[in-house]
Amino acid sequence: MTGELLQLSAHGFDLSIAPLAGGGIARLDWQGKPVLRPALAGAVAARDPLGLSSFPMTPYASRIVDGVFRWGDVSTHIPPNMAGGAHPLHGIGWRTPWSVVAQDETSIEIGLDHAGDTNWPWAFESRQRFHLFEGHVEVRLSVTSRDARPFPSSLGPHPYFLSDGAEIQFDAAQLWEITGEALPSHLARPPVVDHLANGVAATSLDLDHCFEGWNGRAWIKWAEHGVEVGASFLVGDTPCPCTRLQLYTPPQAGFFCLEPVTARGVSFTAPDPYELGVVEMVDQSLTIITTLTPFKVS
């Protein structure tokens, strides 16, 4: 461990993990080229996950409206966890230090144990395992209940990619239109869904939408290299396709976020949260598996 970073180099990849800064990735390069946006200057020292290359969303992804919902006999009133935001978002893992579980020549595992508090009333543990393979990187993010009471969960990584010169391509069926607070309202198929199937310049988009009917694969291309993003998840030991993808492309920000998620955001209070991908945690784990496979662009 160098300062606050865990570092790995293998198979042409250079990976840095910042366990104390919400368990995020601080750098991921392939053959000297960035796969993810490098951490901003000072972000690791300040333990600022928003300035990292990626951070984990656990035990829930996206927003909880006003922090209020009821699950079983438990009613929540979770406070906002981001300056200027009215709704708590992205879970608690990104705002909590993680501990080192294991490290070898090609992998790092870190963990988070939560006893339950006002930020999330149920006890759970999360694990992240970063593994460098020949040709790709695999990131496994899991949550396991440590509470006698069932609770809802959804997971996802929150990676940042450099937007300048980038083209985004993926297939999906629809997207959720949003309100002014980026809250999903209804399903639609605007032209951008078809445009993305053919590839769109990242800098031409202004989105913060969840796409439904995603086929689990997306491609990002720059001038000389690209990366294929793939995702699936496990409920216990049962494999499931990851059919939801959040795309956030703030104009002129220099980055965009392409986030595989197990459930649509703002889903715990829906009439049928399970239809939107929510998993009730009892005596099982939920794990999302994301792969990043770089390639050269000729």
N, C-alpha and C positions, 0 to 999 in steps of 0.2 A: 504494500500500500504506500503510495507516494502522496504525502499530505492527506487530502480528503478524497483521493481518487484510487480506485482499483483499476489496474491496467492489464490488458491482454494483447498479444500480437501473435497471430498464427494464420496460415493459409492466405496471406496477403491482406488480412484485416488488422486494423488497429482500433481497439475498443477501450474506452474509459468509462467507468461507472462511478457515480457520486452517491454512495449509500446514505450519507448524512443530509443530502439535498433532496429528500423525498424519493430516494432509490432510483434516480433518473440516469439516463445515458448522457455523458458529457461530450463524447466524440465517437463517431464511427466512420472510419475511412476504409477504402478498398483500393489497393495499389496506389496510395497517395492521393486519391480523389475522395471528396466527401460523399458519403451515402446519406447522412443526415446533416442538418445545419450544425456546425460546431457551436459549442456553448459560447454564449456572449461573455465578453471580458468581465470578470468579477462575479459571474453568476454562481460558480461553485463555492467561492469563499463566502458569498452572501447567502448561500443555501436557497437560492431563488430558482425553483423548478421551471418557471416561465422562461428563464433564460437558457435552459438546457437544450439538448438535442432531442430528448424524449422523456416523458415521465409516465408512471403507471396510474391508471384510474381504477381504484379498488376501495371499498367493496361495491361502489356504484360508479357508473359512467354518466356524464352529462349532468343536468340540473335536477334538483328537487324543488318544485315551486314553493317558495316561501319556507322551505325546509319542513313542511308539514305533510304528514300522511299517517295512516294507521295500518298496522299489520298485526293481525291477531289481536292480542290484548295490549299491544304496545302502541302508544301514540308518540310521535316525534315532534320536536320543534328545534330543528338543527339550525344553528346560526350560519349566516353567510361566511364564506372562507376566502373571499377575494375582494380587494378594495374596490368600492364602487358597484359591487354586485348585490342584487337583492336576494338572490337564490344561491344556496350552497351548491357547489358543482365539483365533479370529478372525484368524489370520494374523499378519503382522508390520507391515503397512502402517499400522495404527492406532497403533503404538508407535514410528514412525519419522518424522522430518521429511521433508517433500516439498519439491521446488523448483518455482519458477514457470517454466512453459514458454511460455505466451502468455496475453495478456489483451486483449480489445477491449471495445466498448461493451455487448455482450450475452453474452459468454462468458469463462470462465477455464479454462485447462488447466494442471494441475500434474503432476509426475512423480516417480517413485521408481525408483532403480536399485540393485539388490541384487547383490552379488558372490558371495553364498553364505557361510554361517557356521553356527554351532551352532543358531541359531534357525530356519534353513531352509538346507539344504546346497546347494541349486541356485541358479544365477544367473538372474535375471529382471529385467524392467522392468515397472512398472505406470504407467498413465496414468489420470487422471480429467479429464473435461471437463464443466463445468457450463454449461448454455446456457439463457438466458431467452428464451422464445418468447412470442408473443402468445397468452395463455391457458394456458400450461403451462411447467414447468421440466423439462429433460431432464438426467439425470446418466448419463454413460457411464464405467464402470470396466472397465479391461482389464488383462490380464496377458499378457506375451509372453516366451517362453523365450529366454534368452541362454546356455544351457548345452548342452553336447554330449550330456548324459545326459537321457533322458526323465524327467519327474516329473508327479505328479498335481496337479490344481488344481480349485478351486471358488471362486466369487465371490459377493458380495452386499453391498449397503449395510446399515448398521445405524442406521436412523433412529429418533429418539425423538419421540413425539407426546404432547400433553397429554391425560391421561385424564379429568379432571373434565368431566362433561357430554358425553363422547364416546360415539358409537355406532359399532361396527365391523360391517361387513357384507362377506362374500365367499362364494363357492361353492368347495367342495373335495369330494373323494370320501372321503378318510380322513385320519387323523392317526397319527403314531407315538406310541404310549404310551411313557412314560419311566420310568427307574429313579430312585432317590433322588438321583443325581448328574446328573440331566437328560440321561441317555444313552438314545437310542432303543432300544426293545426289540422291539416288534411293531406291526403295523398294526391299526387298529381303527376303528370308526365309532360313537363314543359320541354321545349326544344333542346335545352342544355343536356338532358339525359341522352339524346341521340348524338349530340355533338361530342360528348365525352366518350362515347363508344368508338369514335373515329380519332380521338386525340384533340386536346384543346390546350392552348398556351395558358399556363397557370396565371400569368399576370393579366389575362383578359377576363378572369372570373371574379365574382363577388358573392361568395356562398358561405353559409353556415348551416348546412342541411344534412339530414340523414337520408341516405339512399337505401331503398328496399329492393329485394330481389337481386342483390349483388351476387356474382358468381364466385367470389372468394379470391379473385386475382385482380391486380391493378399494376399498371406500368407507368413509371416516371422516367422521362428521357431528357438528358441535357445534351450538349454538343458532342461530347466524346464518350459519355458513359450513361448508364441508366440503372434502374433497380426495379425488379419485380417484387411486389408486395403480395404475400399470400397469407391467408388466415383460416383457421378452423378452431373449434373448441370442443371441450369434453365436459359432460355432466356426469360426475363420477368417472367411470371408465367408458362411457358411451360416447363415441365420436359424433359430432354434429357439424353441418356446414355453417360457416359464418356468412350470413346473407344480408348483413347490415354494415354500412360504411358511412362514417361521418366525414364530410369534406368541408374544411374551413379555409377560405382563401381571402384574407383581409387585403384590400387594395393597397399597393405601395408599401407593404410591410416587409418585403424581402423574403418572406417565408410563406408556406402554407402547411396545413396539417391534414393528413390523410389517415383516418383512425378506424380500423376495424373494431366493431363493438358487438357484444353478444345480444344487446337489446337496444331498442330505440330509446333515446333520452326522454325524460319526463314521463315515465311509464308506471311508476309505483302506484299512482292514484287512478290509473285507467280502469274502466269497467272490467276488462279482462287483461290484466298485466302479462299473463303467460303468453297470450297471443302476440304480444310485442317483444317477447324474448326473455322476460324476467324469469329467473330461476329461484325457487324457494329453497333456502339452505336449511337442511336439517342434519342428516348424518352423511354428508357427501361433500365433495369438492367441485368447484367450477374452475375450469382452466381454459384460457385462451392462448393459442399457439400462433405466433406471428413469425413469418419467414421473410428475410430480406435477401434477395438474390441479385447481385450486381451483374452487369453485362457491358460489353464494349459497344459503342455506337460507331459504325463505319461511315 
